[in-house]
Amino acid sequence: ISKSLSVTGRKVRNAAVKVITSGGHGSGTVIDYKDLTLVFTAKHVADGVLGSNYLVANETEQRNAVLIYQSREHDIAILLVQKDFRYLKPMPWKPTKNYDIGTDIVYSGHPSWHKLMSFEGRIVGYEQDQNAGTQLIVNTYGWFGCSGSGIYNTDGEIIGILFGVDVQYTYGTQIQEN
């Protein structure tokens, strides 16, 4: 019993990279924007000063990238890749205009010490943050190291960047669902 990834899922997986930092790693997505090759990730992954260097890698290639943008309020960072990947195919810059509750999503990331994994889920709700605006809540599996993964809908449109896992403590016990 197996289910293969959708066409979009395979594209998202192919564009996923590990963003290596001095203290560990996170994940990111390589995106073509005009004539630039960028990596979108979380700000808490690429948390250096603008101009800081990072190593971004997939299973066969690695490239140097420079931090060119970050937003603490939105937990987003953008890295400029110094030299295009030879085999990796970036996702096109195609932001969604619609993210309704029930929208199916897919992302790929590098959790913990594991190799690349791909996850599916759906948008299940919204929260409003007074500084960052609308925050989407997705029902999927979150794992340390996946922060910074690009979240896409089934049409290949980017919805957002994975940046958090909700955790609730009850009676001294940590309850964490997917």
Salt bridges, closest charged atoms under 4 A:
GLU61 OE1 - ARG63 NH2 3.11
ASP75 OD2 - HIS44 ND1 2.63
ASP104 OD1 - ARG122 NH2 2.80
GLU120 OE1 - LYS3 NZ 3.58
